[in-house]
Amino acid sequence: MIHSCEHEVKQASETFRLCAVLSLSGGFQDAYTYVLRGGVFANAQTGNVVLMSQHLMLREWSAGIRYLFPLLSFALGIVVAEQIEHKYKNAARIHWRQIILLVEIIALAGVAFIPAPLDILANIIVSFTCAMQVQTFRKVHGYGYASTMCIGNLRAGTESMSAYFRSKDKNYLQKACHYYGIILFFAFGAGIGGILSTVLGIKAILISCLLLLIGFLMMGEKEIHHHSF
């Protein structure tokens, strides 16, 4: 049986509202790179592996490489985020997770000015920032989650729902709702991202920067009391 988290003090980085904003941004970025930047996924690296392998098997080398670079950039983003955490974890003036968000905002703002012939560079940068985010923000109300992809959230949410049907423990239901809620925000962000990308063009990524800025400001709260959403 899992125990209720109500009335516990939680870091702002673990609140549902912040996770929802980050998931909106994550979905937006995936739609942006897929719609405008050559059909490459910023977050869903599994999809990139599949597409890369397909092209390489057909000896379509240039197309395959287009998917390889975001993969390598994603791995680099994990390393950089881990190093920032190690160096600034005890910083007094700013939370290390806010540093990550600032790096994301600056990098993605730069993507807005990268022309279409350099789509591969844009995808490299977006994948890098996505990796930093998924490495940095990994819990919502104490539950492990991912703000830039859905498969893990879907598995965990469905597992919790199954446990609720079996045990009738409402804590499992609450956990499942958290995961499904994150998926809905991600899907909404992806839908909006697809629409705005076609309307605004390559500068649409600035919407994601705005969402991350909101998240940065939310992180100003060092800790808050947990309540269900």
C-alpha positions in Angstrom: 0.0 0.0 0.0 1.3 3.5 -0.8 0.9 6.2 1.8 -0.8 9.5 1.2 1.6 12.5 0.6 -0.9 15.1 1.8 0.5 17.8 4.2 4.1 16.9 3.4 6.4 19.7 2.5 7.6 19.3 -1.1 10.0 21.2 -3.3 8.4 23.4 -5.9 10.1 21.2 -8.5 7.8 18.4 -7.6 4.5 20.2 -7.8 1.9 19.1 -10.3 1.5 22.6 -11.6 5.2 22.9 -12.5 5.2 19.4 -14.0 2.2 20.3 -16.1 3.9 23.4 -17.5 7.1 21.5 -18.3 5.0 18.8 -20.0 3.2 21.4 -22.1 6.6 22.7 -23.2 7.9 19.1 -23.8 5.0 18.3 -26.1 5.3 21.6 -27.9 9.0 21.0 -28.6 8.3 17.5 -30.0 5.6 18.8 -32.4 7.8 21.8 -33.4 10.8 19.7 -34.5 8.6 17.1 -36.2 6.5 19.6 -38.1 9.1 22.2 -39.0 12.5 20.7 -38.5 12.6 17.7 -40.9 10.4 15.1 -39.1 12.8 14.6 -36.2 11.5 14.0 -32.7 13.1 16.2 -30.0 12.1 14.0 -27.1 11.1 10.6 -28.4 14.5 9.2 -29.1 13.1 5.7 -29.6 11.4 7.1 -32.7 14.6 8.5 -33.8 16.4 5.2 -33.3 13.8 3.5 -35.4 14.0 6.0 -38.2 17.7 6.2 -38.1 18.1 2.4 -38.4 15.6 2.2 -41.2 17.5 4.8 -43.3 20.9 3.3 -42.5 19.7 -0.2 -43.5 18.6 1.3 -46.9 22.0 3.0 -47.2 20.4 6.4 -47.0 23.3 7.8 -45.1 22.5 11.4 -44.9 18.9 10.8 -43.8 20.2 8.3 -41.1 22.7 10.8 -39.8 19.9 13.4 -39.4 18.5 11.2 -36.6 21.9 10.2 -35.1 23.0 13.7 -34.1 19.9 14.4 -31.9 20.5 11.1 -30.1 24.1 12.0 -29.3 23.0 15.5 -28.3 20.4 14.0 -26.0 23.1 12.0 -24.3 25.3 15.1 -23.9 22.4 17.0 -22.3 22.1 14.3 -19.6 25.8 14.7 -18.8 25.6 18.5 -18.7 22.6 18.4 -16.4 24.2 16.0 -14.1 27.4 18.1 -13.9 25.4 21.3 -13.2 23.5 19.5 -10.4 26.8 18.3 -8.9 28.4 21.7 -9.0 25.5 23.9 -8.0 23.3 21.6 -5.8 24.1 23.6 -2.7 24.0 27.1 -4.3 22.3 29.6 -2.0 21.1 32.3 -4.5 19.6 30.2 -7.1 18.3 26.6 -7.3 20.3 24.4 -9.6 17.1 23.4 -11.4 16.5 27.1 -12.2 20.0 27.1 -13.8 18.9 24.2 -16.0 15.7 26.1 -17.0 17.7 29.2 -17.9 20.0 27.2 -20.1 17.0 25.7 -21.8 15.4 29.1 -22.4 18.5 30.7 -23.8 19.2 27.7 -26.1 15.7 27.4 -27.4 15.5 31.2 -28.0 18.5 30.7 -30.2 16.7 28.0 -32.2 14.1 30.5 -33.2 16.7 32.2 -35.3 18.2 29.2 -37.0 17.1 29.0 -40.6 15.6 26.0 -42.2 18.7 24.9 -44.1 20.3 24.3 -40.6 17.4 22.2 -39.3 19.9 19.5 -38.1 21.5 22.1 -35.8 18.1 23.2 -34.4 17.2 19.5 -33.7 20.5 19.0 -31.9 19.9 22.0 -29.6 16.3 21.1 -28.9 17.2 17.4 -28.1 20.0 18.7 -25.8 17.6 20.9 -23.8 15.0 18.1 -23.6 17.6 15.8 -22.1 18.5 18.4 -19.5 14.8 18.7 -18.6 14.1 15.0 -18.3 17.2 14.5 -16.2 16.4 17.4 -13.9 12.7 17.1 -13.3 11.9 13.5 -12.4 9.3 13.6 -9.7 5.8 14.9 -9.2 4.5 14.7 -5.6 7.2 12.1 -5.0 6.3 9.9 -8.0 8.9 9.4 -10.7 7.8 10.8 -14.1 9.1 12.2 -17.4 8.0 15.7 -18.7 9.2 15.1 -22.2 7.8 11.7 -23.1 4.8 9.5 -22.4 5.6 5.8 -22.4 6.9 5.7 -18.8 4.1 7.8 -17.5 1.5 5.6 -19.3 3.1 2.5 -17.9 3.2 3.8 -14.3 -0.3 5.4 -14.5 -1.9 2.2 -15.8 -0.1 0.1 -13.3 -1.4 2.3 -10.5 -4.9 2.2 -12.0 -4.8 -1.6 -12.1 -3.6 -1.7 -8.4 -6.6 0.6 -7.5 -9.1 -1.7 -9.2 -7.6 -4.6 -7.3 -7.2 -3.0 -3.9 -9.6 0.0 -4.0 -6.9 2.0 -2.3 -7.5 5.7 -3.3 -3.8 6.5 -3.1 -3.3 4.4 -6.1 -6.1 6.2 -7.9 -4.5 9.6 -7.0 -1.1 8.4 -8.3 -2.7 7.2 -11.6 -4.5 10.6 -12.0 -1.1 12.4 -11.6 0.4 10.3 -14.4 -2.6 10.6 -16.7 -2.8 14.3 -16.1 0.8 14.8 -17.1 0.1 12.8 -20.3 -2.9 15.0 -21.1 -0.8 18.2 -20.7 1.9 16.7 -22.9 -0.7 15.9 -25.6 -2.2 19.3 -25.3 1.2 20.9 -25.7 1.9 18.8 -28.7 -1.4 19.7 -30.3 -0.9 23.4 -29.8 2.7 23.1 -30.9 1.7 21.5 -34.2 -0.9 24.2 -34.9 1.3 27.2 -33.9 4.3 25.8 -35.7 2.4 25.9 -39.0 1.1 29.4 -38.2 4.2 31.1 -36.7 7.0 29.2 -38.4 10.4 28.6 -36.8 9.9 31.3 -34.2 7.0 29.3 -32.7 9.6 27.7 -30.3 9.6 31.0 -28.4 6.2 29.8 -27.0 8.1 27.0 -25.3 10.6 29.5 -23.9 7.7 31.4 -22.4 6.4 28.2 -20.7 9.9 27.5 -19.4 10.1 31.0 -18.0 6.9 30.4 -16.2 8.4 27.3 -14.7 11.5 29.2 -13.7 9.4 31.7 -11.8 7.5 28.9 -10.1 10.8 27.5 -8.9 11.1 30.7 -6.9 9.1 28.9 -4.3 11.7 26.8 -2.5 9.1 24.5 -1.0 5.4 24.3 -0.6 2.8 22.1 1.1 1.6 19.3 -1.1 -2.1 19.0 -2.0 -3.7 16.8 -4.6 -4.4 18.6 -7.9 
